[in-house]
Amino acid sequence: PNRPGVPARLPGVHGATLGYALPLSRVYVQTRGIAQGSCVSALLCSMHYADLDRVHLARFSGNSATSRADGADTDGPGTVGDANSVQGVIRLVDDSLFASTAPSECADFLKTMHGGFPEYGCEANLDKSRCSMTPGLRDELRGAVPEAGFEEHSTGQVFFSWCGLLVGAQGPLVQKDYSACARRSVIGDLRFGCARATGMVLAAKLRQTIHVRCHPIFVDPCLADERTALLNVYQGGTFAALRLVALSRHLPHVNEHFVAELVRRTVAFSAGLLARKRAQGDAGLHARLQLLTRWLGLTAFSRILQRRQPSMRRVIAELDASLRAPGMLRVFRAEGALLRAASDDALSSAKGLRQALAR
């Protein structure tokens, strides 16, 4: 029996407990479902939908010829119609993303998801469904599902936003979606206690910021070409610089010598992440990528500090001196077009960062 103050057990799940609340000095034990925010919620949700994926959505994974060979129902809903098409479906908890070279298969997937799965007690919400801005899919759906995303006019690439990512509709290009920067503060989710602020805490926060934004998904050769990978690193450095400015304004004293060294180490860290992933043991390519990434990182921090924290004169001077070093000048002369494209602040994908910079 449940006693006041003692969490209840979730039947059938070993070690999982239910939540309880104490409003007005009374204890209320939750006997159905799982408390919102519980670490068990996402796991059980993933397990539930994984079985749904296996039973109902397996035919949408891989190429259509394989799906037919595996015994997919070619007469019922969701028939795979193009034997030469390639498609795949991925899911993050309860958000699914389907991609295909055949627009008819995308329409078929949406029809299946919106039709629902009664035995699992769920269906896709039409109001929350979105499709990419591609002509073929637009003609296939005829306005049944709202479009989302944008076209990057400098490259002609169409990007689709999904779970914090920008996914290229015409090719395997993945970028970080910074649109949330326009809605919330860059420091808002850091949980940074200013009373306990130290140089080590500041360094850890910047390293964590770079590590997340230089995740392998943003620099992998299979998911991003070289320009996109370098652009991801530059935009990650820009975001880290914005956070540095926000954090420094909450500190009682800023040691500029320490900040300059911190920026150099942060830039070197990001350069190492990209070079290791893309060079694959090629020493020459590794050295080249290190130089390119260092130039982009130093440029990102220098630009942000000049615009938002010009009082850090010593830090800005040291960053500019590093950019004028012989190695940096040589790489810019040799790779200037690539570096300018990767550090273009006017890109549509950088709109969120521009809005954060203007706040």
Secondary structure, 3 states (H helix, E strand, C coil): CCCCCCCCECCCCCCCECCEECHHHCCEECCCCCCCCCHHHHHHHHHHHHHHHHHHHHHHCEEHHHHHHCCCCCCCCCCCCCCCCEEEEEEECCEEEEEECCHHHHHHHHHHHHHCEHHHCECCCHHHCCECCCHHHHHHHCCCCCECCEEECCCCEEEEEECCEEEECCCCCEEECCHHHHCCCCCCCCCCCHHHCCHHHHHHHHHHHHHHHCCHHHHCCCCCCHHHHHHHHHHHHHHHHHHHHHHHCCCCCCCHHHHHHHHHHHHHHHHHHHHHHHHCCCHHHHHHHHHHHHHHHHHHHHHHHHHHCCCCHHHHHHHHHHHCCHHHHHHHHHHHHHHHHHCCCCCHHHHHHHHHHHC
